[in-house]
């Protein structure tokens, strides 16, 4: 399985605010890190789904624009511009780790 295809599918589901399709690309044991924190901000698909249902997919203007992508091995790094969450769009870099066709871990840092 091509890791970039997995990441692209989750991006498309994110932009469609399709929670079921979005979650299908993640492992049950997903770990989400928000740098510079060293502990995960979200652990497990249940908590991950609840966060996106209540904190992201409920925003009508939600959209992630892919600004750049680097892929190597089981890692995909996306530069995204996020709209619809804050008053103004913001940039974020997200590293996705893909194993056995599912995203198992993400690390994100937003440009302030």
Z-matrix of the N, CA and C atoms (Angstrom, degrees):
N
C 1 1.458
C 2 1.527 1 108.66
N 3 1.309 2 115.81 1 130.36
C 4 1.457 3 122.76 2 179.14
C 5 1.531 4 109.52 3 -76.44
N 6 1.334 5 118.53 4 116.87
C 7 1.465 6 120.18 5 -179.49
C 8 1.528 7 113.79 6 -56.08
N 9 1.337 8 117.54 7 -33.84
C 10 1.461 9 118.70 8 179.84
C 11 1.527 10 111.77 9 -66.31
N 12 1.327 11 117.65 10 -32.13
C 13 1.469 12 120.56 11 178.07
C 14 1.524 13 110.45 12 -67.06
N 15 1.325 14 116.81 13 -39.15
C 16 1.471 15 121.56 14 178.24
C 17 1.525 16 109.46 15 -63.32
N 18 1.326 17 116.73 16 -48.37
C 19 1.461 18 121.57 17 -178.87
C 20 1.528 19 110.28 18 -64.50
N 21 1.322 20 117.71 19 -39.58
C 22 1.463 21 120.48 20 178.75
C 23 1.529 22 111.28 21 -64.00
N 24 1.329 23 117.02 22 -41.06
C 25 1.475 24 120.08 23 178.56
C 26 1.526 25 111.43 24 -62.55
N 27 1.339 26 116.71 25 -40.97
C 28 1.467 27 118.05 26 179.60
C 29 1.523 28 110.32 27 -68.19
N 30 1.327 29 118.35 28 -35.35
C 31 1.466 30 121.45 29 177.04
C 32 1.532 31 110.70 30 -63.10
N 33 1.320 32 116.44 31 -44.36
C 34 1.467 33 120.22 32 179.09
C 35 1.526 34 110.97 33 -64.22
N 36 1.321 35 117.77 34 -40.24
C 37 1.469 36 121.51 35 178.17
C 38 1.524 37 110.53 36 -67.20
N 39 1.330 38 116.89 37 -38.21
C 40 1.469 39 121.96 38 176.69
C 41 1.523 40 109.61 39 -58.41
N 42 1.330 41 116.34 40 -49.62
C 43 1.457 42 120.33 41 -178.26
C 44 1.527 43 112.67 42 -67.07
N 45 1.319 44 117.24 43 -25.96
C 46 1.465 45 121.56 44 175.91
C 47 1.531 46 111.56 45 -85.22
N 48 1.340 47 116.36 46 -6.45
C 49 1.466 48 123.02 47 -174.63
C 50 1.537 49 110.06 48 52.80
N 51 1.344 50 114.89 49 42.70
C 52 1.461 51 122.57 50 179.51
C 53 1.537 52 107.54 51 -101.55
N 54 1.327 53 115.69 52 92.13
C 55 1.456 54 121.09 53 -173.03
C 56 1.522 55 112.78 54 -59.61
N 57 1.316 56 118.43 55 -44.57
C 58 1.472 57 120.98 56 -178.24
C 59 1.524 58 110.90 57 -62.19
N 60 1.313 59 116.89 58 -45.84
C 61 1.469 60 121.00 59 179.84
C 62 1.535 61 110.32 60 -67.22
N 63 1.322 62 117.48 61 -38.15
C 64 1.459 63 122.64 62 177.94
C 65 1.532 64 110.51 63 -62.22
N 66 1.330 65 116.19 64 -51.30
C 67 1.466 66 120.68 65 -178.17
C 68 1.521 67 113.07 66 -64.87
N 69 1.325 68 117.53 67 -26.47
C 70 1.465 69 121.47 68 -179.59
C 71 1.525 70 112.19 69 -61.32
N 72 1.328 71 117.87 70 -19.72
C 73 1.468 72 121.84 71 -178.45
C 74 1.528 73 113.10 72 -90.48
N 75 1.337 74 117.04 73 -0.49
C 76 1.463 75 121.88 74 -176.04
C 77 1.524 76 111.33 75 -115.02
N 78 1.337 77 115.68 76 148.07
C 79 1.462 78 121.10 77 177.26
C 80 1.528 79 109.58 78 -73.93
N 81 1.310 80 115.82 79 159.48
C 82 1.469 81 120.83 80 177.06
C 83 1.527 82 111.58 81 -62.52
N 84 1.334 83 116.27 82 -26.32
C 85 1.465 84 122.04 83 -176.62
C 86 1.527 85 112.69 84 -102.99
N 87 1.324 86 117.74 85 27.64
C 88 1.463 87 121.87 86 -176.96
C 89 1.532 88 111.22 87 -51.79
N 90 1.323 89 115.11 88 136.58
C 91 1.460 90 122.83 89 173.57
C 92 1.519 91 107.62 90 -116.20
N 93 1.330 92 116.56 91 129.70
C 94 1.464 93 122.13 92 -179.19
C 95 1.526 94 108.33 93 -119.11
N 96 1.329 95 115.76 94 120.53
C 97 1.457 96 121.94 95 178.36
C 98 1.519 97 109.24 96 -110.17
N 99 1.314 98 115.66 97 139.65
C 100 1.464 99 122.26 98 172.98
C 101 1.527 100 106.63 99 -116.48
N 102 1.315 101 114.68 100 102.03
C 103 1.459 102 120.09 101 -177.43
C 104 1.522 103 110.80 102 -63.83
N 105 1.331 104 118.62 103 143.35
C 106 1.458 105 128.13 104 14.83
C 107 1.534 106 114.55 105 -92.85
N 108 1.318 107 119.32 106 7.73
C 109 1.466 108 121.24 107 179.81
C 110 1.527 109 109.98 108 -58.25
N 111 1.319 110 116.50 109 143.11
C 112 1.462 111 121.13 110 -179.89
C 113 1.526 112 112.03 111 -96.19
N 114 1.325 113 117.36 112 -16.62
C 115 1.472 114 121.29 113 177.22
C 116 1.526 115 108.73 114 -97.58
N 117 1.319 116 117.21 115 146.70
C 118 1.469 117 118.65 116 179.10
C 119 1.533 118 111.48 117 -64.79
N 120 1.334 119 115.10 118 141.67
C 121 1.464 120 121.82 119 177.15
C 122 1.525 121 110.63 120 -80.79
N 123 1.327 122 116.28 121 -30.87
C 124 1.470 123 122.19 122 179.88
C 125 1.521 124 107.91 123 -137.16
N 126 1.327 125 116.07 124 135.21
C 127 1.465 126 122.23 125 178.38
C 128 1.522 127 108.11 126 -127.69
N 129 1.324 128 116.11 127 122.72
C 130 1.457 129 121.24 128 174.66
C 131 1.521 130 114.08 129 91.53
N 132 1.334 131 114.74 130 149.29
C 133 1.463 132 121.45 131 -175.80
C 134 1.520 133 112.50 132 -65.33
N 135 1.335 134 118.43 133 -33.88
C 136 1.464 135 119.99 134 -179.71
C 137 1.529 136 110.35 135 -62.17
N 138 1.329 137 117.36 136 -51.33
C 139 1.466 138 121.56 137 179.45
C 140 1.528 139 110.47 138 -64.47
N 141 1.320 140 116.66 139 -37.52
C 142 1.459 141 122.25 140 178.87
C 143 1.533 142 110.11 141 -61.99
N 144 1.327 143 116.37 142 -47.21
C 145 1.458 144 121.01 143 179.37
C 146 1.516 145 112.20 144 -64.03
N 147 1.323 146 116.81 145 -40.57
C 148 1.471 147 120.48 146 178.66
C 149 1.524 148 110.93 147 -63.61
N 150 1.328 149 116.81 148 -41.14
C 151 1.467 150 120.07 149 178.11
C 152 1.524 151 110.65 150 -60.81
N 153 1.336 152 117.12 151 -50.28
C 154 1.463 153 119.53 152 -177.07
C 155 1.526 154 112.15 153 -67.78
N 156 1.314 155 117.72 154 -33.35
C 157 1.472 156 120.59 155 178.08
C 158 1.522 157 111.38 156 -66.36
N 159 1.333 158 116.98 157 -38.26
C 160 1.468 159 120.38 158 -172.98
C 161 1.526 160 114.66 159 -101.85
N 162 1.345 161 117.45 160 -19.18
C 163 1.462 162 119.92 161 -174.44
C 164 1.531 163 114.82 162 -118.00
N 165 1.319 164 117.71 163 -8.73
C 166 1.470 165 119.63 164 -178.64
C 167 1.531 166 112.01 165 -132.38
N 168 1.314 167 117.45 166 -58.76
C 169 1.463 168 119.85 167 -171.82
C 170 1.526 169 112.75 168 -71.43
N 171 1.316 170 117.55 169 -5.74
C 172 1.459 171 121.79 170 175.67
C 173 1.530 172 111.73 171 -87.42
N 174 1.328 173 118.76 172 -1.06
C 175 1.464 174 123.45 173 177.52
C 176 1.531 175 108.99 174 -94.47
N 177 1.319 176 116.29 175 115.48
C 178 1.468 177 121.24 176 -176.42
C 179 1.529 178 112.54 177 -59.98
N 180 1.329 179 118.06 178 -33.56
C 181 1.457 180 121.23 179 -177.16
C 182 1.512 181 114.78 180 -91.29
N 183 1.336 182 117.56 181 11.27
C 184 1.460 183 121.28 182 -176.88
C 185 1.528 184 111.27 183 -60.62
N 186 1.326 185 115.17 184 130.62
C 187 1.467 186 120.12 185 176.50
C 188 1.525 187 108.92 186 -161.18
N 189 1.322 188 115.93 187 138.25
C 190 1.463 189 122.32 188 173.77
C 191 1.517 190 108.13 189 -114.83
N 192 1.325 191 115.50 190 119.63
C 193 1.462 192 121.19 191 176.84
C 194 1.522 193 107.96 192 -98.29
N 195 1.318 194 116.75 193 122.60
C 196 1.460 195 121.36 194 177.68
C 197 1.523 196 108.71 195 -74.65
N 198 1.338 197 116.42 196 118.87
C 199 1.466 198 121.82 197 -178.47
C 200 1.532 199 111.66 198 -100.76
N 201 1.344 200 116.07 199 -21.62
C 202 1.451 201 120.57 200 178.77
C 203 1.514 202 110.10 201 -174.92
N 204 1.330 203 116.00 202 155.14
C 205 1.466 204 120.00 203 -179.06
C 206 1.524 205 109.16 204 -145.88
N 207 1.331 206 115.41 205 137.09
C 208 1.462 207 123.55 206 173.27
C 209 1.515 208 106.43 207 -125.64
N 210 1.312 209 116.92 208 132.92
C 211 1.467 210 121.12 209 178.48
C 212 1.518 211 109.21 210 -128.85
N 213 1.343 212 114.63 211 135.08
C 214 1.459 213 119.91 212 172.63
C 215 1.512 214 108.37 213 -156.41
N 216 1.318 215 115.02 214 130.99
C 217 1.465 216 120.10 215 -178.19
C 218 1.513 217 110.99 216 57.49
N 219 1.331 218 115.62 217 -130.22
C 220 1.467 219 119.98 218 -178.41
C 221 1.532 220 112.39 219 -94.68
N 222 1.342 221 117.56 220 12.01
C 223 1.464 222 122.10 221 -179.12
C 224 1.526 223 110.54 222 -112.49
N 225 1.321 224 114.68 223 140.97
C 226 1.460 225 122.30 224 173.08
C 227 1.519 226 106.23 225 -129.97
N 228 1.321 227 116.41 226 128.88
C 229 1.459 228 121.60 227 179.48
C 230 1.519 229 108.49 228 -113.47
N 231 1.316 230 116.22 229 120.10
C 232 1.461 231 121.98 230 178.96
C 233 1.514 232 110.90 231 -110.91
N 234 1.323 233 115.57 232 138.19
C 235 1.464 234 122.51 233 167.02
C 236 1.525 235 104.27 234 -101.63
N 237 1.326 236 116.38 235 116.83
C 238 1.460 237 121.96 236 -176.30
C 239 1.525 238 110.11 237 -122.09
N 240 1.314 239 115.67 238 146.94
C 241 1.466 240 121.79 239 169.76
C 242 1.523 241 106.47 240 -108.59
N 243 1.343 242 116.05 241 118.17
C 244 1.460 243 122.92 242 -175.33
C 245 1.521 244 109.78 243 -99.92
N 246 1.315 245 115.79 244 128.57
C 247 1.462 246 122.73 245 176.00
C 248 1.519 247 108.88 246 -119.17
N 249 1.338 248 114.80 247 152.83
C 250 1.460 249 120.03 248 172.46
C 251 1.510 250 115.52 249 93.09
N 252 1.322 251 118.31 250 -1.40
C 253 1.462 252 121.36 251 179.67
C 254 1.531 253 109.88 252 -103.20
N 255 1.316 254 116.38 253 -47.38
C 256 1.463 255 123.44 254 178.58
C 257 1.526 256 108.85 255 -106.58
N 258 1.309 257 115.47 256 177.54
C 259 1.463 258 120.28 257 178.13
C 260 1.525 259 111.87 258 -61.93
N 261 1.321 260 117.14 259 -33.14
C 262 1.467 261 122.30 260 -179.99
C 263 1.527 262 109.06 261 -129.15
N 264 1.340 263 117.35 262 151.55
C 265 1.469 264 120.09 263 175.84
C 266 1.529 265 110.60 264 -57.95
N 267 1.321 266 115.88 265 151.48
C 268 1.463 267 121.09 266 177.48
C 269 1.515 268 109.31 267 -139.78
N 270 1.328 269 115.67 268 155.93
C 271 1.457 270 121.83 269 -179.64
C 272 1.519 271 110.34 270 -97.20
N 273 1.314 272 115.25 271 145.65
C 274 1.457 273 121.90 272 178.22
C 275 1.530 274 108.47 273 -142.44
N 276 1.316 275 115.91 274 144.35
C 277 1.464 276 122.06 275 171.13
C 278 1.520 277 106.36 276 -107.94
N 279 1.326 278 116.08 277 130.26
C 280 1.463 279 121.15 278 -179.40
C 281 1.523 280 108.75 279 -127.22
N 282 1.324 281 115.76 280 128.48
C 283 1.461 282 121.84 281 172.80
C 284 1.525 283 106.85 282 -100.78
N 285 1.316 284 116.20 283 123.76
C 286 1.459 285 122.80 284 177.63
C 287 1.520 286 108.06 285 -108.28
N 288 1.321 287 116.73 286 130.43
C 289 1.465 288 121.32 287 173.37
C 290 1.521 289 107.52 288 -105.86
N 291 1.330 290 116.29 289 124.28
C 292 1.465 291 122.01 290 -175.32
C 293 1.526 292 109.00 291 -116.11
N 294 1.328 293 115.19 292 126.11
C 295 1.463 294 121.22 293 175.68
C 296 1.515 295 109.12 294 -133.93
N 297 1.312 296 116.61 295 135.21
C 298 1.472 297 122.86 296 178.60
C 299 1.525 298 111.44 297 52.26
N 300 1.340 299 116.36 298 38.62
C 301 1.452 300 121.25 299 174.72
C 302 1.519 301 115.75 300 79.25
N 303 1.348 302 117.63 301 9.23
C 304 1.466 303 120.86 302 179.16
C 305 1.521 304 110.38 303 -132.41
N 306 1.327 305 115.94 304 149.63
C 307 1.456 306 120.96 305 175.30
C 308 1.528 307 107.49 306 -77.86
N 309 1.324 308 116.27 307 122.37
C 310 1.469 309 121.07 308 -176.84
C 311 1.518 310 112.76 309 -104.78
N 312 1.333 311 116.70 310 -20.44
C 313 1.457 312 119.98 311 -177.28
C 314 1.524 313 108.99 312 -157.69
N 315 1.342 314 115.35 313 143.91
C 316 1.462 315 120.44 314 172.13
C 317 1.522 316 109.08 315 -132.94
N 318 1.329 317 114.84 316 147.54
C 319 1.458 318 122.99 317 172.50
C 320 1.515 319 106.16 318 -126.27
N 321 1.308 320 117.88 319 127.96
C 322 1.463 321 120.98 320 -178.02
C 323 1.513 322 110.62 321 -129.99
N 324 1.324 323 114.41 322 144.57
C 325 1.465 324 121.19 323 173.63
C 326 1.528 325 106.88 324 -140.52
N 327 1.317 326 115.84 325 129.77
C 328 1.460 327 121.51 326 179.31
C 329 1.519 328 109.50 327 -96.75
N 330 1.324 329 115.91 328 143.77
C 331 1.457 330 121.40 329 173.14
C 332 1.526 331 107.29 330 -80.53
N 333 1.297 332 115.94 331 127.58
C 334 1.478 333 119.00 332 -179.39
C 335 1.494 334 111.94 333 -99.96
